[in-house]
Amino acid sequence: MASVAPDAASLAAARKLAGSWSHAGNKGLALWGLCQGSGSKPYQAVVDLRGPAYKCSCPSRKFPCKHALGLLVEWSEGRVPSAAEPADFAAEWLLRREEKAESTGESGDEAPKKAPDPATAQKRADRVASGLAELDLWITDQIRSGLAAMDTSWAGFDAIAARMVDAQAPGIAGTLRALAGTVASTENWPEKLLDELARLHLLVTAHQKLSELPEDLVHSVKAHVGYPVTTDSVMESTPVHENWMVLGSGITEENRLFTRTVWMRGRTSRRWAMLLDFSHGAPNFSTEAPPVGFLVDADLHFYPGAAALRARLGATHREPQPFTTLPSGSIDAALQEFTDALAADPWLRSWPAVISSVVPSFVDGAWFLVDESGTALRAEGDSDLLWKLLGISGGYPVAVCGTWNAQALAPISVFTGGQVIVL
């Protein structure tokens, strides 16, 4: 414990928590428990020993906090009993880490995880199918009763989301939890909510008919539900060799899980690719990202799917070279690409796009990208980012790379003067 404690005082405080624990348990490399503090509700502490990684409901800014350290103390002294399944408050976080580890190879082990044996895979499939059947009944009840009578609170959506976590469908659980935010922040939320419920119903129906679907669509359905894909299986797929233009990159963080996204496009094929890397605790990624504004002669291995976008970088064949020109792309072409991708995978949220010769414009409190013909495309994003885009353009046409979500384009980078500038 001393090696992971932020300071000696935290470790001393952790040792004083003996006797304050309830509902503690361990399974494999996971620990969890409730620690009673001065408040009415006990703190929920969870530890994943593979990282190690920690989660606690307390407000402490120290990491790990005294409760996570206290749980480690309890475990090291043999006071954390084995359990068949994690407690409800720990299950989602542990499952999410397991899914990330299986799908990205970031498990902390030296070798990527192998595919599960057939019996394990079938057990998971049965568990998912049971959970989705329950979800479909829930959706039907909401429609039959009417959205006006629906519990649209965070707790209401969290209850059914927790059931999807239990059913090992984390992708759907995330979608359900996001609905509370949609209701709270969107003026026409009934329309948006109905649309999301319809998409979920379609996903449930597709999962029920997996045996009748084309193979690529089967992979898409499983990905949206939340089935893991091993790194080994992706790297064993046939690579796509291209000169890839690196058009943008960005890092996001949620619950101390850092995600790095790199957007690339084939110079000849114009095929899009997205590289994802994960790092817990700090943005210390195990691999270097291809430099933005450079052409990378490389093999990419794509994750399977009907509209395959995510990929892993394979062999590179020469040093990256800067590029100074960009293939043209119109608003109509970008919308058509999104339409084609959505037709292949109806659960897509967004799709990359490059639009050349557009002028950023701020009109009546809204942002637009306007081309030479006067056609305007709605833009969205952080206000500072959009003003930066306008400043870079100086009111003149530029090429913008972003992601289109059927409502607006979120700019990622801008191409002007022969260089790519990340926003």
Buried (B, 14 or more C-beta within 10 A) or exposed (E): BEEBBBEEEBBEBBEEBEEBBEBBBBBEEBBBBBBBBEEEEBBBBBBBBBBBBBBBBBEBEBEBBBBBBBBBBBBEEEBBEEBEEBBEBBBBBBBBBBBBBBBBBBBBEEEBBEEBEEEEEEEBBEBBBEBBBBBBEBBEEBEEEEBEEBEBEBEBBBEBBBBBBBBBBBBBBBBBBEBBEBBEEEEEBBEBBEEBBEBBBEBBEBBBEEEEBEEBBBBBBBBBBBBBBBBEBBBEBEBBBBBBBBBBBBEEEEEEBBBBBBBBBBBEEBBBBBBBBBBBEEEEBEEEBBBBBBBBBBBBBBBBBBBBBBBBBBEEEEEBEEBEEBEEBBBEBBBEBBEEBBEBBBBBEBBBBBBBBBBBBEEEEEBBBBBEEEEBBEBBBEEEBBEBBBEBBEEEBBBBBBBBBEEBBBBBBBBBEEEBBEB
